[in-house]
Amino acid sequence: MAELVYPPIIFIVKSLWKYLRLELNFQGEAHVPRKGAAIFAMNHIGYLDFAIVGTAVLPANRLVRFMAKKEIFDHKITGPLMRGMKHISVDRTNGSSSFVAALRALKAGELVGIFPEATISRSFELKEMKTGAVRLAMASGAPILPTIIWGSQRIWTKNVKRDFSRSSFPVTVAIGEPIFVARDADVEAKELELKNRLTEMLAKVQAEYPDSYLGQRWAPARLGGTAPTLAQIAEEKKG
């Protein structure tokens, strides 16, 4: 079936990156399969993460079907666009239908993008992760591609004023080697393997990032930034 919605959206998105003068650095594109299914398991630090990761995959001549919260699909403008690009709606109160939809896409040989943390991490550190990516890999046989994005939080993220100032922010996407999950695998062990891989990749990307973190609101406290820590955010929720 012809892609009627995705190509013009790609053009608009690429034009936006050009307008913002983003310094895009894509690593590990060779791990993206040229055909067949795969699951992108990504950290989540900003509202533009899915679009930037989708751009990183384009050199492989592939499109990603991202799993996104139902509210985006309910919106009168974004909803038709999301459905037109065949993204997958996630109802957080009932995840079974989205799991089935993602599994169907994988069995059809599609690339599926999932944020295991579910929501944006305000600390810019990895939060607790859900097991959806591992369970999809078990059921479909598709490999998991651990994927890190870094720098997108400087443009637009939760509880911080967005910055479209054309400041040439460096943004990195790193795609790691595939993780294969057997049908009889230990879910918790594979989830830990995925989180450890993402943690290692995130630390490497952060260490190679060209700009200083000191005193920056978009940087984690561990690196000298002023973003709230995971512990502080947990305390806020208790209050």
Secondary structure, 3 states (H helix, E strand, C coil): CCCCCHHHHHHHHHHHHHHHCCEEEEECHHHCCCCCCEEEEECCCCCCHHHHHHHHHHHHCCCEEEEEEHHHHHCCCHHHHHHHCCCEEECCCCCHHHHHHHHHHHHCCCEEEECCCCCCCCCCCCCCCCCHHHHHHHHHCCCEEEEEEECHHHCCECCECCCCCCCCCEEEEEECCCECCCCCCCHHHHHHHHHHHHHHHHHHHHHHCCCCCCCCCCCCHHHCCCCCCHHHHHHHHHC
